[in-house]
Amino acid sequence: MRVNLVTKEDLQEFKIELLEEIKNLFNMKNSEQKSWLRSSEVKELLKISTGTLQNLRVNGNLSFTRVGGTLYYNYKDIEKMLNNKG
């Protein structure tokens, strides 16, 4: 019968590897851009005021979708608007 001993060093190495894997998972998740953003997220992203965001909606420069009382903006539409302005 074969017995494998686990040392403190083995556990320490496992801990380091596990923490690195968890960090990588969080970094991958944070690097993915959300498809739909709320008004507050769009204002923060573009560094604009509520009035400016409203003007973009009213003038038809930025499309949106209303779900209940919340407005959502497609990230691709924001990119398209920015590319057309440039």
N, C-alpha and C positions, 0 to 999 in steps of 0.2 A: 504494500500500500504506500503510495507516494503522498508526501505531505508538503504543501507549499506554505512557507512562512511569509507573512506580510510585515515588513519593517516600517518604522516611523518614516524613514526616507521614502519608501514606496508610497505611503499615504500622502506625504507632502508633495511628491511629484504628481500624483493623481489629482490632488487639490488644485495645483497650479494649472494643469491641463484642462480641468473642468472649468475653472474660472475663465480661462482664455476662450474656450468654446462658448460660454455664456456671453462674454463680451462681444464676440464675433456675431452672435445671433442678434444682439441688441443693435449693433452697428448696421447690420444688414437691414433690419426693420426700420431704423431711423433714416436710412438713405433712400428708402422708397417714398416717392411723393404720393400724397393722397390724391385721389381723382377728383373729389368734390370738397370744396372749402366753404366754410361759413363766412358771413360778411366780416366778422372780426378778424378772421385769418387772412382774408384778402386785403383788408385795410393795413394789417401789419406787414404783409408780404410786399405790398406796393408802396407802403408808407404814405397813405392818403387818408383824408378825413371821410367822415360819414357822408357829407355833402358831395364830395367828389365822386364817391362810389355811387351815390344816387344819380348824379349827372351821367355817369357812364352807362347806367341802366336805362335812364330816360331817353338818352340820345341813341340808344341801340348799339353802343360800342361794346358792351359786355352783356352777353346773354346770361340768364339765371333761371333757376327752377325754384318754385316755392313749394315747400312741404310743410303743411300746417302753417305756422306763423314764421317759419325760418326760411331764409333765402340761401340757396346753395349755388356756387359757381364752379363750372368745370375748369380744372387746371389747364387743360389744353386750350380752352377758349381764352384764358388769360394770356397764355403764351402767344397765341395767334394775334391777339389785340396788341401786345407789346411789339411783336415783329412787324406788324403793319404800321405802327407809329414810327418805327426806326427807319 
